[in-house]
Amino acid sequence: MAEPFQKCTKKPYVFYIILCVILSASVSPRQLIAQDDTEVSHSGIDIVHYTIVLDILHFEKEEIKGHTDLQILSHQDQVQKITLDLLSMNVDSVWIDEIPVNTYVYDGTHLNIYLSEPMNSDQALMVSVFYHGHPVRDPVWGGFYFTDKYAYNMGVGMGSNPHPFGRCWYPCIDSFTDRASYDYFITVDSNNTAICPGALEEIMTHDDKTRTFHWALQSPIPTYLSSVSVGDYVGFFDTLPGRSGDIPVMIYVFPDDTNRAREAFKDVGQWLEVFEAYFGPYRWEKIGFVAVPFRGGAMEHATAVSFSDRTFHDNGGSEDLLVHEFAHSWFGNLVTCATSGDMWLNEGWASYCEALYKQAAYGVQAFKEHVRANHLNVLQVVPEIDQNIPLFDVPVHKTYSRTVYDKGADAAHTIRYQVGDAQFFKILKAYFDAHAYQSMTTDNFRKFFEQYSQENYTDLFNFLIKDRGFTHFSVDSFQTSEISKGFEVRVFISQKLNGANGYTYGTKTELKFMDHQWNEDLQVTPVFGPQTIATFTVPFQPDLVLIDPEEKISDATIDEYKVISEPGDYMFTYPYFGIRVDVLTDSLFIRATRNYICPDTSISVAGGYILDQTGYWTIEGMMKPGLSCEARFFYQTFKYPGNDFLTMLKDRNWFDHLILLFRKEPGTRWNEIPIIRLGTNAAGVLSTQFVENGEYCLAVKK
C-alpha cells in the first residue's frame, strides 16, 4: 500500500493540518476512489500544460513510475496552496520551479502543496511531482488496467465523483472544465509501443532495450480525454484531406486483428467528410484509434480513442460505436460539458451523430430505422431502468445512463427539426467556431441557439431536457368547408402527457393533408397546451390529416407509413403492426402508429372491458373499394417491461381471453371486433379482417 502521508515542515499550523488529516484518515487510499470530491477546491489556479514522464515497464507488478511537470497559472492574488488530485500513489518528492520542497501533504487522494510565497494573478510556476505505484481502477468502469501484454487507461470513472479520472495515473486538476496541452514521454520495453494523444514527435531508443515515445498535444483538453496505451501494437497509417489541411490517421490494433481493422476502418475518410460537412473542420493533430483488451465499449480520448478489441467481433456492429467515438471530436472533445449534469451535450449528441452518419452514408430510410430503434428503446426500456429521470442534471450515478445517451439522442433529433435543417447545421458550425476548446452548460447551449436564430427555445428545452417523460400529439378530428381558394380545414390537435410534469407550448408540428387522388399539402402549426385548434387553407378537400408524418418529434409514438402497390405481407416493425394484402385495385397508403399513452376511456366502454393502459394503435390509410386485407397487431411481453396489463394476463393465464377493441376516432365508444389469435403467452398476434381507419387497443372482458 502507498505511503499515504509525507511529513512536510515544522511550522506549527502546518503540523496541525497534518495531524488532523492523519487522525481523520481511517481507510486506505484504494478505498477512497469513489468518494465525493466535489467539495475540494482548486480555485485560483489553472493548469495550462502537463508533461507526463513515465516508465511503464513492469506489467507483472502493475506499476508505473516517473514524474509529471505541471505548468500552473494563477488567476487571483494571494494563492497560498495548490491542491492536486492524485489517487493511491507513492509521492517521492515535489519540486517547484526545479527546486525541491517539503511543504506538502498527501493523503492518497489529494496532494496539497503549500507555497512559501503566495502567487498573484497571472503569475506562473512549474510544479514537478515524482511518484510511483499501482494505478487504481474505478469500482464500476474506468481507471488504469494491466494485462500480461497491455497497459492502458480509460479516462472516466463511472462510479467516482468527479467522473474525470486522470488522477488515477498522474497529478492533475480532474474536472470537465480545466483544459491543458500535453507532452508525454512514455518509456516501454523495446518490443512495445506507447500511444498517446497528439502527434508522435520522436521515438528514442535506449541501450537497456527500452525506448521512449514522445507525443505532443497542443490542443487543450480536460484530463479525462488524456490517455496512454502500451502493448505490442500493429499500426495502420494514412493521411486524409481535411477542410483545414491534411490530417494524419494512426490506428493501432492487436497483431491478430489486422484484417478486421482494415474492414472496420475502411470508411474513416467518409466519417471525416460527413462530420466536417455537418459541424465544420476537424481541429485535432491526428485521427487516432487504439484497441485495448477491455470488456466492452470505448472511450473518446482525444486523437487516441480507446476501443475494446471485442468491437471487431461484434457481427458488423462496430460502425455505430466507432462513428459515435469519432463524433466526440466535436461533441465532448472540442466542446465539453461543464458538469456531469450536462453530459447529454457530450453523449446524447454523439449518439445522434450515429443516425446523422447513416442518413449521409446510407440514405433517409436507414436514418429513420436507426432513429425509430433508439426511440422505441427510450419509450419502452429507458424510463424503467432509469426511473424516468429528466435528461438535465441527472444524479451523479446516472451520468452515463441510457437516459443521457438514448433520450439525449431523441432530444437532439427533436431540436434539429424544431430549428429546421437550414439553420440547424449553420448554428452548430458557428457553435464549434465560437466555443472550441471550451466547456458548455445546457442553458448556455440553448442561449447560443437562441441568439443565432433569434428564436426562443426556453419552453422546448424546459420540456425536452429539464422535464421527465414525453408529450403525445394526435389529431382528434378535422372539419372542412369550401372557400374560394380551396378548402378551409379546421384541425383539432390533442396533447397528452406520458410521465411528464407539464405541457409544451409552441412546439412546431407538421401536418400532412392527403386526399384519395394522392394530392398532398404539408403545413406547420405550433401546439399549445392540451388542446390546439388550428385553421388552414388547403387546395383540395383532404381525406386524411397526418400529424408529424416524417417523425420529426420524439414524442410518445412510434409510427411508420408505406405505399403498397401489390399484394403481399408487409411488416411495420417498430409499431408492432403488419398487414397482409390479398387484393387491391389501386396503390394503398397506410400508416401505423403505436401510441405509448393511456387510451381514452372517458366514453363508456361497451361490454365492460379492461383496456391495456400502456398504449394503443392508430391506423390511417386510403382504404379504397376492392381492398381485401388482414391487419395484424403484435404483442410481446418481454417488449413491455412494467406493462401491468400483460403481466396481469400472464399471472392469471388470461391470454386466451385477449381481444381487440376498435373505435373510429377519439370521443367515440370502443367496441370489440372479430379476431384470430395466434402465438403463445410470451408473444403473439391478433389478426383481423376488419381494417378501417381508427384506433385499436388490446383488452380483456372484465
PyMOL commands that set and color helices and strands:
alter all, ss='L'
color gray80, all
select helices_A, chain A and resi 12-24+29-32+59-61+166-168+223-225+255-264+268-279+309-313+318-327+340-342+344-362+364-380+382-385+396-398+402-419+421-435+442-453+458-466+637-639+644-652+655-657
alter helices_A, ss='H'
color red, helices_A
select strands_A, chain A and resi 45-58+63-74+79-85+90-96+99-101+104-106+110-119+124-133+143-146+151-154+180-189+193-195+199-205+210-221+229-231+234-242+245-253+287-292+298-299+305-308+335-337+438-440+470-483+486-498+505-514+520-528+531-538+544-547+557-564+568-572+577-583+588-595+609-611+616-621+628-636+659-663+671-672+676-679+683-688+694-701
alter strands_A, ss='S'
color yellow, strands_A
deselect
rebuild
show_as cartoon
